[in-house]
Amino acid sequence: MRKLKRTLSNAAFGVSVLLLVSPAALVFLWMLSLSLKNELDNTAFPPIFIPDPPTLDNYREVFARNDFLLFAWNSVVVSFSATGLALAIGVPAGYGIAKMRAMRAAALILIARITPGLSYLIPLFLLFQWLELTGTLVPIVITHLVITVPIVVWVMISFFEGLPAELEEAALVDGATIWQAFRYVAMPLARPGITVATILAFIFSWNNFVFAMVLAGRETRTLPVAVNNMLTFEQISWGPLSAAALLVTAPVLILTLLAQKQIVAGLTAGGVKGA
């Protein structure tokens, strides 16, 4: 009887996971199908799911209509810079907030994260225009900190709150400064959290579209803007649009698949320690 209940429980869990994952999987597979078909098949009714034969013309059109390698390099520079700066700011900030129990400051940072990016766009655009920085990568990196810093701070707070205070107190008694205790005691113990914060900050920075669309110039656009370039006034070319979307999604998807164990382990460790 107990074995039957366990089997039914596992089956119910599997069905639940399948129901949750299937919409996203079907959307991804449909997008892949659109990218491998010509426009006649993409607009056919009833819809044709399996390309016959598949074609790579849509991917060729994406590279023909965009300087895709330049956009990819811009995305790499912006995402790595925004993630690095977010770690430099967010890890010490998370440590300070956790040790001082400054939850009002944490709530303020959270409000900055959940506020729509469009709310910052007009004042930031005017500021960077006055500084004559529009059209460069600098304003994009700075605006991405609005996204990445709160993620890093909130991930690190849960890790630093769970660290045994006795270890840092022992370091302070032995003559270490607070910064030395942070660097040599707290940071090594919070390495899983730093890994998770790095991955999440990079993913959110890579996928951001609004800031690059408004602040970037012709030569400083990022990859998400390349997807928008596939839209025309005459019609929506579903094949090239899907191909561009897949090319933009591929690096993040590969990173997520490769680092999923670290993400789950890191978030779980932080949740258990902070409990």
C-alpha positions as CSV (number, residue, x, y, z in Angstrom):
1,M,0.0,0.0,0.0
2,R,2.8,2.4,0.9
3,K,4.6,1.5,-2.3
4,L,1.5,2.3,-4.3
5,K,1.1,5.7,-2.6
6,R,4.7,6.5,-3.4
7,T,4.2,5.5,-7.0
8,L,1.0,7.6,-7.3
9,S,2.8,10.5,-5.6
10,N,5.7,10.3,-8.0
11,A,3.3,10.1,-11.0
12,A,1.3,13.1,-9.8
13,F,4.6,15.1,-9.4
14,G,5.7,14.1,-12.9
15,V,2.4,15.1,-14.4
16,S,2.5,18.5,-12.5
17,V,6.0,19.2,-13.8
18,L,5.0,18.2,-17.3
19,L,2.0,20.6,-17.2
20,L,4.2,23.4,-15.9
21,V,7.0,22.9,-18.4
22,S,5.0,22.0,-21.5
23,P,3.8,25.5,-22.4
24,A,7.4,26.9,-22.4
25,A,8.7,23.8,-24.3
26,L,6.0,24.0,-26.9
27,V,6.6,27.7,-27.5
28,F,10.3,27.1,-27.9
29,L,9.7,24.2,-30.3
30,W,7.3,26.3,-32.3
31,M,9.8,29.1,-32.5
32,L,12.4,26.6,-33.7
33,S,9.9,25.3,-36.3
34,L,9.2,28.8,-37.6
35,S,13.0,29.5,-37.9
36,L,13.4,26.5,-40.2
37,K,10.5,27.1,-42.5
38,N,9.9,29.6,-45.4
39,E,7.3,32.3,-45.1
40,L,4.8,30.4,-47.1
41,D,4.9,27.5,-44.7
42,N,4.9,29.9,-41.7
43,T,1.6,31.4,-42.8
44,A,-0.1,28.2,-43.9
45,F,-3.3,27.0,-42.4
46,P,-3.6,24.5,-40.9
47,P,-0.2,25.2,-39.4
48,I,2.8,23.1,-40.5
49,F,4.8,22.1,-37.5
50,I,7.6,19.9,-39.0
51,P,9.6,21.7,-41.8
52,D,9.7,19.8,-45.0
53,P,12.4,20.4,-46.0
54,P,14.1,22.6,-43.3
55,T,15.9,25.7,-44.4
56,L,18.6,27.9,-42.9
57,D,17.6,30.9,-45.1
58,N,16.1,32.7,-42.1
59,Y,19.4,32.5,-40.2
60,R,21.3,33.8,-43.2
61,E,18.8,36.7,-43.4
62,V,19.4,37.6,-39.8
63,F,23.2,37.9,-40.4
64,A,22.6,39.8,-43.6
65,R,20.3,42.4,-42.1
66,N,22.3,42.9,-38.9
67,D,25.9,43.2,-37.9
68,F,25.2,40.3,-35.6
69,L,28.8,39.7,-34.4
70,L,29.1,43.4,-33.4
71,F,25.9,43.2,-31.5
72,A,27.0,40.0,-29.8
73,W,30.3,41.7,-28.7
74,N,28.3,44.6,-27.4
75,S,26.1,42.3,-25.4
76,V,29.1,40.5,-24.0
77,V,30.8,43.7,-22.9
78,V,27.7,45.2,-21.4
79,S,26.6,42.0,-19.6
80,F,30.1,41.2,-18.2
81,S,30.7,44.8,-17.1
82,A,27.3,45.1,-15.5
83,T,27.7,41.8,-13.7
84,G,31.2,42.6,-12.5
85,L,30.2,46.0,-11.2
86,A,27.1,44.5,-9.5
87,L,29.2,42.0,-7.7
88,A,31.7,44.7,-6.6
89,I,28.8,46.8,-5.2
90,G,26.2,44.1,-4.2
91,V,28.3,41.6,-2.3
92,P,29.7,44.1,0.3
93,A,26.2,45.7,0.4
94,G,24.6,42.4,1.1
95,Y,27.1,41.6,3.8
96,G,26.5,45.0,5.5
97,I,22.7,44.7,5.3
98,A,22.8,41.2,6.7
99,K,25.1,42.0,9.6
100,M,23.4,45.3,10.5
101,R,19.9,43.8,10.0
102,A,19.1,46.8,7.8
103,M,16.0,45.5,6.3
104,R,14.7,48.9,5.4
105,A,17.6,49.4,3.1
106,A,17.0,45.9,1.6
107,A,13.4,46.8,1.0
108,L,14.4,50.1,-0.7
109,I,16.7,48.1,-3.0
110,L,13.9,45.7,-3.7
111,I,11.6,48.6,-4.6
112,A,14.2,49.8,-7.1
113,R,14.2,46.4,-8.7
114,I,10.5,45.9,-9.0
115,T,9.9,49.5,-10.3
116,P,9.5,49.3,-14.2
117,G,12.5,50.2,-16.1
118,L,10.6,52.8,-18.1
119,S,10.3,54.8,-14.9
120,Y,14.0,55.4,-15.0
121,L,14.4,55.8,-18.7
122,I,13.4,59.4,-19.3
123,P,15.5,61.0,-16.5
124,L,18.5,58.7,-17.3
125,F,18.2,59.5,-21.0
126,L,18.2,63.3,-20.2
127,L,21.2,62.8,-17.9
128,F,23.3,60.9,-20.3
129,Q,22.3,63.2,-23.1
130,W,23.6,66.2,-21.0
131,L,26.8,64.2,-20.3
132,E,27.1,63.4,-24.1
133,L,27.3,59.7,-23.4
134,T,24.3,58.6,-25.4
135,G,25.2,56.2,-28.2
136,T,28.0,54.6,-26.2
137,L,28.1,51.5,-24.1
138,V,28.7,53.4,-20.8
139,P,25.0,54.4,-20.2
140,I,23.8,50.9,-21.0
141,V,26.2,49.4,-18.5
142,I,25.2,51.9,-15.8
143,T,21.4,51.5,-16.4
144,H,21.8,47.7,-16.2
145,L,23.0,48.1,-12.6
146,V,19.4,49.0,-11.7
147,I,18.7,45.3,-12.7
148,T,21.8,43.5,-11.5
149,V,22.7,45.1,-8.2
150,P,19.3,44.3,-6.4
151,I,19.6,40.7,-7.6
152,V,23.1,40.3,-6.2
153,V,22.2,42.1,-2.9
154,W,19.1,40.0,-2.2
155,V,20.8,36.7,-3.1
156,M,23.8,37.5,-0.9
157,I,21.7,38.7,2.1
158,S,20.3,35.2,2.6
159,F,23.8,33.7,2.5
160,F,25.5,36.2,4.9
161,E,22.6,35.9,7.3
162,G,23.2,32.2,7.7
163,L,26.9,32.4,8.3
164,P,28.0,31.6,11.9
165,A,28.8,34.9,13.6
166,E,31.4,33.1,15.8
167,L,33.8,32.7,12.8
168,E,33.9,36.4,12.1
169,E,34.1,37.3,15.8
170,A,37.1,35.0,16.2
171,A,38.8,36.7,13.2
172,L,38.1,40.1,14.8
173,V,39.5,38.9,18.2
174,D,42.6,37.7,16.4
175,G,43.2,41.3,15.1
176,A,41.5,41.3,11.7
177,T,39.6,44.3,10.5
178,I,36.0,44.1,9.5
179,W,37.1,44.1,5.8
180,Q,39.6,41.3,6.4
181,A,36.9,39.3,8.1
182,F,34.6,39.9,5.2
183,R,37.3,39.0,2.6
184,Y,38.9,36.0,4.2
185,V,36.1,34.5,6.2
186,A,32.7,35.5,4.9
187,M,33.3,35.6,1.1
188,P,34.8,32.1,0.9
189,L,31.9,30.6,2.8
190,A,29.4,32.5,0.6
191,R,31.0,31.3,-2.7
192,P,27.9,29.3,-3.8
193,G,25.8,32.5,-3.3
194,I,28.2,34.6,-5.3
195,T,28.1,32.0,-8.1
196,V,24.3,32.1,-8.2
197,A,24.2,35.9,-8.1
198,T,26.7,36.1,-10.9
199,I,24.7,33.7,-13.2
200,L,21.3,35.4,-12.5
201,A,22.7,39.0,-12.9
202,F,24.3,38.0,-16.2
203,I,21.1,36.4,-17.5
204,F,19.0,39.4,-16.6
205,S,21.5,41.9,-18.1
206,W,21.9,39.9,-21.3
207,N,18.1,39.8,-21.9
208,N,17.4,43.4,-21.2
209,F,16.0,45.3,-24.2
210,V,14.5,48.6,-23.2
211,F,17.7,50.4,-22.1
212,A,19.7,49.4,-25.1
213,M,16.9,50.2,-27.5
214,V,16.7,53.9,-26.3
215,L,20.3,54.6,-25.2
216,A,22.4,52.7,-27.7
217,G,23.6,54.1,-31.0
218,R,23.8,52.4,-34.4
219,E,27.1,50.7,-33.5
220,T,26.4,50.0,-29.8
221,R,23.2,48.0,-29.9
222,T,23.0,44.8,-28.1
223,L,21.6,41.4,-29.3
224,P,18.0,41.9,-28.1
225,V,17.8,44.9,-30.3
226,A,18.6,42.7,-33.3
227,V,15.3,40.9,-32.7
228,N,13.5,44.2,-33.0
229,N,15.3,44.9,-36.3
230,M,13.5,41.9,-37.8
231,L,10.2,43.8,-37.5
232,T,9.2,45.8,-40.6
233,F,6.4,48.2,-41.5
234,E,5.2,46.0,-44.4
235,Q,4.8,42.7,-42.5
236,I,6.1,40.5,-39.7
237,S,8.6,38.0,-41.1
238,W,8.1,35.2,-38.6
239,G,11.0,33.1,-39.9
240,P,13.8,35.7,-39.4
241,L,12.2,37.0,-36.2
242,S,12.2,33.5,-34.7
243,A,15.7,32.8,-35.9
244,A,17.0,36.0,-34.3
245,A,15.2,35.3,-31.1
246,L,16.7,31.8,-31.0
247,L,20.2,33.2,-31.6
248,V,19.8,35.7,-28.7
249,T,18.4,33.1,-26.4
250,A,20.9,30.4,-27.2
251,P,23.8,31.7,-25.0
252,V,21.6,32.2,-22.0
253,L,19.9,28.9,-22.5
254,I,23.2,27.0,-22.7
255,L,24.5,28.8,-19.6
256,T,21.4,27.9,-17.7
257,L,21.6,24.3,-18.6
258,L,25.3,24.1,-17.8
259,A,24.9,25.9,-14.4
260,Q,21.5,24.6,-13.3
261,K,23.0,22.4,-10.6
262,Q,25.0,25.4,-9.2
263,I,21.9,27.6,-9.3
264,V,19.7,25.0,-7.5
265,A,22.4,24.1,-5.0
266,G,23.2,27.7,-4.3
267,L,19.6,28.9,-3.8
268,T,18.9,25.8,-1.7
269,A,21.9,26.4,0.5
270,G,21.0,30.0,1.0
271,G,17.4,29.1,1.9
272,V,18.5,26.5,4.4
273,K,21.1,28.7,6.1
274,G,18.8,31.7,6.3
275,A,16.0,29.6,7.8
